[in-house]
Amino acid sequence: MLKLENIHTSYGRIEAIRGISLEVSRGEIVCLIGSNGAGKSTTLMTVSGILKPLKGSIIFKGENIRELSAHRIVGRGISQVPEGRRIFPRLTVLENLEMGAFLKSKRRKAEDGSNYEIAPAKQIEDIFDLFPVLKERKRQLGGTLSGGEQQMLAIGRSLMARPDLLLLDEPSLGLAPIVVSKIFRTIRELNAQGLTILLVEQNAKAALKLAHRGYVIESGKVTKEGKGQDLLDDPAIKKAYLGE
């Protein structure tokens, strides 16, 4: 579904990723692990069009999307849940979800003759089924939610675009262990329903247990790849990232 070939991306004069190549097949969960500053989040932001690579290709479902703008990439079927959640704090839960469906919304006519967009009710109900607490809080401002609830909202907002590929950036960051377990169960459930997922996660052990395959990124380059369990069993990975 997704293939990165020799991708280089910079922040000004600083080259953050230097020749990354990786693949994600339909139906997989693939994780990226590595230390802070290794280039994991930069890789996701390059795929989603937030950052533009200096060179290389990004092939998604057979199309090179390297030059597409971020909103067109969403339209092609890629959604990103950013690090830190980045919900709209002054909008309600329901309004945050409707924003996620902006490109998929249906145009309606208001009484004054102007156009406005609404999100399909079925999509919203699907998110509420996935995260029942969001239904309870649907009229609540996003900024008043707990960290875990905001993460659920961020995931739900991304799912409203009906992606084929979901990019998840540090979904467990700053959350209590019981909430992290819930988030990872949800990721597994979404994948079981057919969603393909590319996951960046500092909790390397949890990520590798969840993922079909993984890539280790160091200093902007892929240094190792393999099945999730094989990487879990790798002595070098255990020492560097699992604290064993």
N, C-alpha and C positions, 0 to 999 in steps of 0.2 A: 504493500500500500504506500509506504513512504521509503524513499531512498535518498540519503545525503551522500554526495560525492565531493570530497576534497573541499569542504566548506571552510572559508576563512572569514572571520568577522572581527571588527575592531571597534574600540571606543576611542575615537580620536586617533592618536598615534600608538595606542596600546592594542596589540593584537590579542584578543581574548580567546578566540579559538583558531587553531592553526592546522588546517587540513583534516577536519573530522569527516569520517565516512561511517555511516551506519545504516541499518535497514530495520523496518518494522513491517511484519507481515500482517495481513488481515486477521483479526481475531486474537492477536497476541497482546500480552502486557509485557512491555520492554522497559527496563529501568536503567537510569543513568546514575552511577554513584561516583563519589570523589570528594575531595576536601573542598572547603570554602574557597571560592575564587578559581576553581579548576576549569570553569566554562560550561557547567551544566545548564544553568538558567539561560545563559547566552545562547546556547544551542536551541532551547525551546523558543526563545524570542526571535531567533533567526527563522525558524520554521514558520512561526505565525506571522512573520512580516513586520514585526515591530522594529527589528534591526535588519538592515540589508547587508548581505555578505559581500565581501570584496571580490571573491571568486568562488567557483564551485557551482554545483547544481543541486536543486531540491526537487525531486521528482515525487509527485503525489498523484496516485492513480493514473500514472502514465503521462502526466503533464508537468513540465518544468514551471514551478510557481515562484521561482526566485525573484522575478521582477514584479510580481503582483503586490498590490497594496494590502494592508492587513484586513480591511473589510471584505475585499474580494476573496481572500484566503478563507475567511469565515464562511463566505458563500459557497466555496468549493467543498466545505465539509470538515474544517479543522477548527476546534475551539480550544481556548487555553484558560485554565484556572491559574491565575498568577500567584506568585509567592506573596504572602501577606494578605491574601483574599481580595482586597481592593473592591469591596462592594461600594454601593452608593449610600453613605450613612444617613443622608437626609431624605432618602426615599424609603417607602415601606417595603416590606418583604415582597408583596405582590408587585409593586412597581419595579423592583430590582429584577424580578423574574420576567416581567414584560419587556424590560430593556434587553434582556438576553435573546428575546425572540424578535428583535427589531427587523432583521433581514427576512424573517420567515412570517412576519405578521400579515394579516389581510387588511386591505384598505376599506374603510367605512366612511360614510357621509354623516357629518354632524347635522343637527337641526338647522344651523345657520348656513349650511351648504359647504362648509370647509371639510377637508379630508382629515382623518386621523387613523392611527393604527391600533389594532388590538391583537393581543397574543391569543392563539387558539386555547380555549378553555381546557380541552383534553390534555394538552401539554402541561398546563399548570397542575391539573389534577394528578398527572403522572409524577410530577416532582413532589407533590404533597404525599402521595403514596410512598415514595422513596424516603422522604423525610417528614414524618407526621408532625414534628414540632414546628415546622415552618407553616403548616396550615393553622396551627394554634396562634401563631405570631403574625399572620399575614397582613394585619393592619398596623403592625408595630414598625417603627423606624429601624432600618438596618443597623444603624450605629448603636442601638441599645441592646442588641443581641449579644450573647456570650461569644467567646472566640470560636467554640465548636459550632454554634449555630450559624455564625458568619461563614465558616468554612463550608457548611452544608449549603448555605445560600449561594456561595460562590460557585460550587459545583452545580447546583440546580440551575443557576443563571446560564452557565456554559452549555448545559444540556438542552436548554430551551432552543438553541440554534440547530438542534438535531444533527450533531456532528457524526461523521464516520470515524474520526480520530480525535481523541481527547488528550490534550497536553496538561499534565498535572505537575505543578511546581511546588514542592515542599508542602504537601497537604497536611502533614502532622505537626508542622512548625508551631510551637508554643501551646500545644493542646495537652490536656490531661490524658494519661494512658487509657482510661476507659473510653474517652472520645476518639482517640487515635484508633482503637480497636473497631469502633463503629464505622469510622471513615474507611478503614481498610476492608471491612466486610462489604461496604457499599461498593468500593472499587471492584472487588471480586464479583459481586452480583451484577454490576453493569457489564463487566467483561463476559460473564456467562450469558448475558442477553445479546451478545454479539458486538459490543463496542470495543474498538481497538484503542489501546492506551499506551502513551509514552509518559513515563513517570520519572520525575527527579525527586530524590528523597535522601535526606541526611541519615535517616534511620536505615542504614544499609541492610541490616539483618532482616527487618520487616519487609523491605522492598524486594530483596532477593528471594525471600520465601514466597512472596506473592507473584513475582514475575516469571514468565516463561524463559526469558533471556535477559541478560544484562550487559552493559558496557561500563568499563572503568575509565574515567576521564581524569587526566592529570596534566596540568599546565596547558590546557587547550588542545590536548591530543588524546585519542583513544589508545590506551596502553594494554587493555585486555578485554576480551569478550567471551561469552559462553552462556550455557544454560544457567538459570538461577541457582540450582542446587550445586552445580559444579563450581560456581564462584563462591558459594557458601563454604564449600569444602576445601577451597584453595588456601594453603597455609599463609601465603603472602597477603591475601585479602583479609583473612582472619586477623592477622597482626596489624595491618594498616587501618582497617575500617570496622572491625567487629570487636575489638578490644579483647581478643583471645590469644 
